[in-house]
């Protein structure tokens, strides 16, 4: 795939840099930030597959539990 050079105003560059994830290139970050993908589209895709939907729900519940435990640890450290 080819490349192109693009001029950005400093404030635009700074905003992209702030949003860029550590493992992303600037190209990847711009692609992600300008994507037409939406959460609603993602949900529509998985609502028709109950097995995959249940798998995702389980994963989200596990992540919520991890977040709660991490938050409780921080509260305990502050008290």
MDAnalysis code that builds the backbone (N, CA, C; Angstrom):
import MDAnalysis as mda
import numpy as np

u = mda.Universe.empty(237, n_residues=79, atom_resindex=np.repeat(np.arange(79), 3), trajectory=True)
u.add_TopologyAttr("name", ["N", "CA", "C"] * 79)
u.add_TopologyAttr("resid", np.arange(1, 80))
u.add_TopologyAttr("resname", ["UNK", "UNK", "UNK", "UNK", "UNK", "UNK", "UNK", "UNK", "UNK", "UNK", "UNK", "UNK", "UNK", "UNK", "UNK", "UNK", "UNK", "UNK", "UNK", "UNK", "UNK", "UNK", "UNK", "UNK", "UNK", "UNK", "UNK", "UNK", "UNK", "UNK", "UNK", "UNK", "UNK", "UNK", "UNK", "UNK", "UNK", "UNK", "UNK", "UNK", "UNK", "UNK", "UNK", "UNK", "UNK", "UNK", "UNK", "UNK", "UNK", "UNK", "UNK", "UNK", "UNK", "UNK", "UNK", "UNK", "UNK", "UNK", "UNK", "UNK", "UNK", "UNK", "UNK", "UNK", "UNK", "UNK", "UNK", "UNK", "UNK", "UNK", "UNK", "UNK", "UNK", "UNK", "UNK", "UNK", "UNK", "UNK", "UNK"])
u.atoms.positions = np.array([
    [0.841, -1.165, 0.000],
    [0.000, 0.000, 0.000],
    [0.889, 1.231, 0.000],
    [0.537, 2.219, -0.770],
    [1.315, 3.444, -0.859],
    [1.070, 4.367, 0.317],
    [1.835, 5.430, 0.357],
    [1.675, 6.424, 1.421],
    [1.536, 7.801, 0.806],
    [1.020, 8.728, 1.578],
    [0.877, 10.130, 1.189],
    [1.317, 11.000, 2.349],
    [1.842, 12.141, 2.034],
    [2.153, 13.115, 3.071],
    [0.976, 14.070, 3.187],
    [0.649, 14.418, 4.428],
    [-0.475, 15.297, 4.684],
    [-0.023, 16.371, 5.653],
    [-0.377, 17.600, 5.367],
    [-0.064, 18.692, 6.303],
    [-1.237, 18.853, 7.266],
    [-0.881, 18.971, 8.539],
    [-1.893, 19.172, 9.573],
    [-1.540, 20.419, 10.366],
    [-2.549, 21.141, 10.746],
    [-2.320, 22.267, 11.644],
    [-1.898, 21.684, 12.986],
    [-1.131, 22.431, 13.753],
    [-0.576, 21.917, 15.000],
    [-1.648, 21.465, 15.972],
    [-2.765, 22.192, 16.046],
    [-3.819, 21.797, 16.982],
    [-4.487, 20.490, 16.548],
    [-4.625, 20.267, 15.248],
    [-5.191, 19.013, 14.744],
    [-4.238, 17.866, 15.059],
    [-2.961, 18.061, 14.807],
    [-1.952, 17.052, 15.116],
    [-1.992, 16.703, 16.602],
    [-2.088, 17.718, 17.457],
    [-2.105, 17.495, 18.903],
    [-3.331, 16.681, 19.318],
    [-4.485, 16.967, 18.717],
    [-5.701, 16.213, 19.051],
    [-5.569, 14.752, 18.634],
    [-5.013, 14.510, 17.450],
    [-4.821, 13.126, 17.000],
    [-3.824, 12.424, 17.919],
    [-2.750, 13.100, 18.256],
    [-1.734, 12.511, 19.141],
    [-2.341, 12.151, 20.494],
    [-3.220, 13.014, 21.017],
    [-3.872, 12.738, 22.298],
    [-4.792, 11.516, 22.221],
    [-5.402, 11.302, 21.078],
    [-6.337, 10.183, 20.903],
    [-5.651, 8.890, 20.468],
    [-4.413, 9.005, 19.995],
    [-3.686, 7.848, 19.467],
    [-3.333, 6.891, 20.596],
    [-3.586, 5.606, 20.367],
    [-3.232, 4.578, 21.334],
    [-1.752, 4.234, 21.177],
    [-1.145, 3.723, 22.235],
    [0.291, 3.444, 22.219],
    [0.717, 2.543, 21.068],
    [-0.082, 1.538, 20.763],
    [0.306, 0.569, 19.741],
    [-0.065, 1.002, 18.324],
    [-0.715, 2.152, 18.189],
    [-1.181, 2.615, 16.883],
    [-0.178, 3.526, 16.193],
    [-0.162, 3.439, 14.888],
    [0.526, 4.451, 14.094],
    [-0.446, 5.628, 13.939],
    [0.039, 6.754, 13.459],
    [-0.863, 7.875, 13.205],
    [-1.901, 7.495, 12.150],
    [-1.477, 6.724, 11.153],
    [-2.409, 6.277, 10.120],
    [-3.523, 5.427, 10.728],
    [-3.150, 4.505, 11.620],
    [-4.152, 3.664, 12.286],
    [-5.108, 4.512, 13.121],
    [-4.557, 5.488, 13.838],
    [-5.388, 6.342, 14.685],
    [-6.369, 7.156, 13.845],
    [-5.898, 7.727, 12.768],
    [-6.777, 8.512, 11.901],
    [-7.851, 7.621, 11.298],
    [-7.472, 6.417, 10.895],
    [-8.444, 5.477, 10.338],
    [-9.517, 5.161, 11.376],
    [-9.096, 4.888, 12.611],
    [-10.060, 4.570, 13.670],
    [-10.958, 5.756, 13.981],
    [-10.358, 6.938, 14.063],
    [-11.114, 8.127, 14.447],
    [-12.067, 8.608, 13.356],
    [-11.810, 8.252, 12.124],
    [-12.668, 8.713, 11.027],
    [-13.538, 7.585, 10.477],
    [-13.528, 6.451, 11.132],
    [-14.290, 5.292, 10.677],
    [-15.790, 5.569, 10.731],
    [-16.507, 4.950, 9.819],
    [-17.966, 5.057, 9.813],
    [-18.612, 4.015, 10.720],
    [-17.805, 3.160, 11.311],
    [-18.298, 2.108, 12.188],
    [-18.993, 2.727, 13.386],
    [-20.066, 2.101, 13.813],
    [-20.765, 2.593, 15.004],
    [-21.109, 1.424, 15.917],
    [-21.318, 1.722, 17.167],
    [-21.698, 0.710, 18.134],
    [-23.039, 0.080, 17.757],
    [-23.932, 0.865, 17.202],
    [-25.233, 0.343, 16.778],
    [-25.053, -0.715, 15.683],
    [-24.156, -0.474, 14.751],
    [-23.902, -1.461, 13.693],
    [-23.343, -2.741, 14.289],
    [-22.448, -2.605, 15.249],
    [-21.881, -3.771, 15.916],
    [-22.983, -4.570, 16.606],
    [-23.876, -3.888, 17.310],
    [-24.955, -4.555, 18.034],
    [-25.891, -5.286, 17.072],
    [-26.212, -4.674, 15.950],
    [-27.090, -5.320, 14.967],
    [-26.467, -6.611, 14.445],
    [-25.177, -6.599, 14.252],
    [-24.495, -7.780, 13.731],
    [-24.628, -8.961, 14.690],
    [-24.526, -8.700, 15.997],
    [-24.494, -9.778, 16.966],
    [-25.855, -10.127, 17.549],
    [-26.849, -9.293, 17.360],
    [-28.158, -9.625, 17.915],
    [-28.800, -10.795, 17.165],
    [-28.334, -11.080, 15.960],
    [-28.877, -12.193, 15.190],
    [-28.186, -13.510, 15.516],
    [-27.121, -13.486, 16.312],
    [-26.390, -14.701, 16.682],
    [-26.396, -14.835, 18.204],
    [-27.394, -15.535, 18.762],
    [-27.525, -15.616, 20.224],
    [-26.296, -16.185, 20.922],
    [-25.633, -17.160, 20.311],
    [-24.464, -17.770, 20.948],
    [-23.326, -16.748, 21.082],
    [-23.075, -16.017, 20.016],
    [-22.011, -15.009, 20.054],
    [-22.405, -13.854, 20.973],
    [-23.675, -13.498, 20.960],
    [-24.161, -12.444, 21.844],
    [-23.954, -12.825, 23.308],
    [-24.262, -14.076, 23.653],
    [-24.078, -14.545, 25.026],
    [-22.601, -14.549, 25.409],
    [-21.746, -14.919, 24.467],
    [-20.306, -14.929, 24.715],
    [-19.797, -13.509, 25.000],
    [-20.286, -12.555, 24.230],
    [-19.868, -11.162, 24.434],
    [-20.408, -10.626, 25.755],
    [-21.632, -10.975, 26.098],
    [-22.221, -10.527, 27.358],
    [-21.390, -11.063, 28.523],
    [-20.986, -12.337, 28.454],
    [-20.168, -12.937, 29.517],
    [-18.838, -12.196, 29.648],
    [-18.212, -11.899, 28.523],
    [-16.939, -11.176, 28.547],
    [-17.117, -9.787, 29.160],
    [-18.168, -9.077, 28.770],
    [-18.417, -7.743, 29.331],
    [-18.666, -7.817, 30.839],
    [-19.401, -8.831, 31.281],
    [-19.635, -9.001, 32.718],
    [-18.323, -9.256, 33.464],
    [-17.450, -10.070, 32.879],
    [-16.149, -10.342, 33.495],
    [-15.306, -9.069, 33.580],
    [-15.337, -8.267, 32.523],
    [-14.588, -7.007, 32.530],
    [-15.154, -6.040, 33.563],
    [-16.473, -5.997, 33.699],
    [-17.093, -5.157, 34.728],
    [-16.633, -5.563, 36.119],
    [-16.551, -6.862, 36.350],
    [-16.122, -7.360, 37.656],
    [-14.665, -6.970, 37.927],
    [-13.819, -7.082, 36.931],
    [-12.410, -6.679, 37.072],
    [-12.326, -5.191, 37.399],
    [-13.133, -4.371, 36.709],
    [-13.147, -2.927, 36.976],
    [-13.590, -2.630, 38.408],
    [-14.611, -3.331, 38.871],
    [-15.103, -3.117, 40.238],
    [-14.017, -3.465, 41.257],
    [-13.338, -4.587, 41.036],
    [-12.277, -5.004, 41.959],
    [-11.138, -3.985, 41.974],
    [-10.770, -3.486, 40.799],
    [-9.693, -2.485, 40.718],
    [-10.115, -1.205, 41.429],
    [-11.351, -0.794, 41.256],
    [-11.848, 0.421, 41.909],
    [-11.850, 0.240, 43.418],
    [-12.262, -0.923, 43.895],
    [-12.258, -1.187, 45.338],
    [-10.844, -1.147, 45.917],
    [-9.868, -1.676, 45.174],
    [-8.490, -1.633, 45.634],
    [-7.998, -0.192, 45.762],
    [-8.360, 0.647, 44.817],
    [-7.952, 2.058, 44.862],
    [-8.589, 2.746, 46.062],
    [-9.866, 2.472, 46.305],
    [-10.562, 3.069, 47.455],
    [-9.886, 2.641, 48.749],
    [-9.511, 1.374, 48.857],
    [-8.855, 0.880, 50.061],
    [-7.498, 1.568, 50.275],
    [-6.785, 1.840, 49.198],
    [-5.486, 2.502, 49.305],
    [-5.636, 3.944, 49.751],
    [-6.719, 4.574, 49.338],
    [-6.929, 5.990, 49.669],
    [-7.400, 6.155, 51.112],
    [-8.154, 5.192, 51.598],
    [-8.717, 5.307, 52.962],
    [-7.694, 5.212, 54.026],
])
